[in-house]
């Protein structure tokens, strides 16, 4: 076993995105030895200076992969394992006792099953008094036809649990569409017809205007020991998706909603990190729950830059069993992903016909001004770029050029 430091290493599985990179940076900057486990040799996280060691998992989510992870434990010693994706989280939950001296820091199977299922999450939210969009999931074609005649369109079609249906869609040669907008019963029936070969249909959810509001918590023994929240300034795709630009929101805002979010997580029995996501309409002040993400989220770098310390809490509380020392939380930071912003600008300026939400109002001039102005704002940080850790950015550029 290598003599790294007096602290156990933290193994991070999934270094391909800014999420895994953010975990590596937060842990490494705190002096914790980080062993990175990538799924691709081109993973941006493999280039971080904060890695103690890095490797590529040759056989992900398999018995051979378990053997690879056990071998890493023998090489670098007992430690804790964090991961990013839902698929890897599920795999770690299923094989938590087969990792040798490495202990995965994962939620319980029961709680994870609830947050993976959007319908169960919405049911739990309504039970604690949260407002949710009208949502129905047909199980037979007759129910599809009844829903078409009665649902208040427009609506968004999304899969209750994409992981469960992905195999059936692939086998039938049907594309996985994460979010599809339909504006009438006729459009809905056309979309629903696509899924008749597998007799499984997506959740039909009321269209909700507004912007994405994310509330983030670290739950420990049923209590929220850390809170953070952000609002999305720009999203990819432009009509709604994940944040390409987001702002920290002071904790004295939306405090009643935060408490409801915590009540929801308590009712689920959640432990560890979670994101409770809302669609917030500033005009009406209405916030509707969209989903709970039981994993580290796409805008995690903002939380890292603000000193929220969620990775340190996972390592400290779930792993070592002690509360880490955390800095004061900053609430004045904006974080952005420039490459995604450029794609967004191209879509808004030159490909407006590809924006699926027909209610989306494009403001090209305002978008250009905000994009350029953010380079001059001293409080802006970046998802990938870091002056003290630049190599992941250059790997990200190489990856983007290679894809083109």
Beta strands, then each sheet from edge to edge (+ up, - down):
strand 1: 9-13
strand 2: 34-38
strand 3: 53-56
strand 4: 79-83
strand 5: 102-104
strand 6: 135-136
strand 7: 155-158
strand 8: 180-182
strand 9: 203-206
strand 10: 211-220
strand 11: 223-236
strand 12: 242-248
strand 13: 272-281
strand 14: 286-293
strand 15: 334-336
strand 16: 380-382
sheet 1: 3+ 2+ 1+ 4+ 5+
sheet 2: 6+ 9- 7+ 8-
sheet 3: 14+ 13- 10+ 11- 12+ 15- 16-
end
